[in-house]
Amino acid sequence: MVSQKVTIKNPTGLHLRPAGILCKEAVKYNCLITFNFKGGTANAKSVLSVLGACIKSGDTIEFVCEGEDEEQALEAVVAAVANGLGE
């Protein structure tokens, strides 16, 4: 298991388009990818789960990856967030 905290920089938070981009990146990997936010856990491979977390700009989430390609998956989702998720 590997994990890393990231801060969401998108001015509008994780609305539908950036949530979709995050999920599209996450589904490329076989491992379980979740994130922790305000005491809850969400599945990073599910757009509805990401949207349901109601993440705003400036919020910090912690990605957690567990499985065979966890290192590469963590690197990819963190990079996607750092690059603004298409915004």
C-alpha positions in Angstrom: 0.0 0.0 0.0 1.2 3.5 -0.9 -0.4 6.8 -0.2 0.2 10.5 -0.8 -1.6 13.7 0.0 -2.4 16.3 -2.7 -4.1 19.6 -2.8 -6.7 20.3 -5.4 -5.8 23.4 -7.4 -8.6 23.5 -9.9 -10.5 26.8 -9.3 -13.9 25.0 -9.4 -12.9 21.9 -7.6 -13.7 18.4 -8.8 -16.8 18.9 -10.9 -17.8 16.6 -13.7 -15.1 17.2 -16.3 -12.0 16.9 -13.9 -13.7 14.1 -12.0 -14.0 12.2 -15.3 -10.4 12.8 -16.2 -9.3 11.6 -12.8 -11.4 8.4 -13.2 -10.2 7.8 -16.7 -6.6 7.9 -15.4 -7.4 5.7 -12.4 -9.1 2.9 -14.4 -5.9 2.3 -16.4 -4.5 0.5 -13.3 -5.4 -2.9 -11.8 -4.8 -1.9 -8.2 -7.5 -0.4 -5.9 -7.3 3.4 -5.9 -9.2 5.3 -3.3 -8.9 8.6 -1.6 -9.6 9.9 1.9 -11.3 13.2 2.4 -13.0 14.6 5.6 -13.1 11.2 7.3 -14.6 9.4 4.3 -13.2 7.2 1.6 -14.1 7.4 -2.1 -13.3 5.1 -5.1 -11.1 7.1 -7.5 -12.4 4.9 -10.4 -16.0 6.0 -9.9 -17.1 9.4 -11.2 -20.1 9.3 -8.9 -18.0 8.5 -5.9 -15.6 11.4 -6.8 -18.4 13.8 -7.4 -20.1 12.7 -4.1 -17.1 13.7 -2.1 -17.8 17.4 -3.0 -14.1 18.4 -3.3 -13.5 22.1 -3.6 -10.4 24.1 -4.7 -7.8 24.1 -1.9 -9.0 20.9 -0.3 -6.4 18.2 0.5 -7.1 14.6 -0.3 -5.0 11.5 0.3 -4.8 8.9 -2.5 -4.3 5.3 -1.3 -3.3 2.6 -3.8 -3.2 -1.1 -3.1 -2.2 -3.8 -5.5 0.2 -5.0 -8.1 0.8 -1.7 -9.9 0.2 0.7 -6.9 3.4 2.7 -7.4 2.7 3.6 -11.0 -1.0 4.3 -10.2 -0.2 6.6 -7.4 2.4 8.5 -9.5 -0.2 8.8 -12.4 -3.1 10.1 -10.3 -0.9 12.6 -8.4 0.5 13.9 -11.6 -3.0 14.2 -13.1 -4.1 16.4 -10.1 -0.8 18.4 -10.3 -1.5 19.1 -14.0 -4.9 20.5 -13.2 -7.1 17.6 -14.5 -7.6 19.3 -17.9 -8.3 22.8 -16.6 
